[in-house]
Amino acid sequence: MDQGKIWREFIALPPEAQQQVADFIAFLQTRYKKIRSTQKSNQVNLVDDPFIGMWRDREDMQDSSSWVRSIREREWVKAP
């Protein structure tokens, strides 16, 4: 792609056509920005994230359902 030639051809266009080219470039940037951000998010490797497994060794977290239930019972006390 010869950028100089593209620029000369762009400058040779009437102002309305130049605006259409600018609008199309803005459209393409928006479209491909979404594709890039989607591809980037798929590349996350959670196995290496320190957050994963951070409660692995806690005795009280072996049964997460009972843990949540006990927290709710303690914290969500009905007012008299």
N, C-alpha and C positions, 0 to 999 in steps of 0.2 A: 504494500500500500504506500503510495507516494503522497505524503501529507502535504507537500507543497502544491501538488496538482489539485488535491482535494480543496485546499484553501483557495486557490485561484478560481476554481469552479464555483465555490461558495460565494466568493466576492462578486463574481459575474452575474449571480442571480439577482432578480429584483427583490426589494425589501420584503415583500409578502412571502416569497419563496424562502428567503433566508429565515424568516420567522417560523415557517413550517419545518424547516430543517432543525432549528433550535428546539421547537416543541417536540419533534420526533426524538431528538437526542435526550431530552428530559424524560420522555416516556421510556426509552430504552434503559436509562440509568435507574429509574424506579423499578422497572421489571427485573433487571439483572441484579440489583441490590437485594431484592427479596430472595432470589435464587441463591445468591452467595451466602446470605445469612442463614438460610435453611440448610445448605450444605455444611456450613461451619458448625451449626448446632448438632448435626449428626456425628461429628467427629469427637464429641466429648467422651472421654473414657472414665466412667465412674469407678471402675475398679481401683484406680490409682488415687481417687479422691479421699483425703483423710476423714471426711465426714462419714463415709460408708463404714459401718461396723464400729462406730465410736462407742456404742453401748454394749458391745459383744460380751464383755466380761462382767457385766453387772448382774448380780444374783436376782435382784428385784425385777429385772426386765425379761426373764426367761419366758414368762407368760404375759405378753403385752396386753391382752384383753383384761386380765384380772388386775394388772397394774393400773390401766386407765379407769376401770371400775372403782378401784379403791381411792384413786385420786378424786374422782367425781363425788364419791360418798363423803370424803373429807371436806372438799372445797365447796360443794353445792349444798350446803346445809340449808334446810328450810327455816325461814324466820318464824319465831313463835308468834 
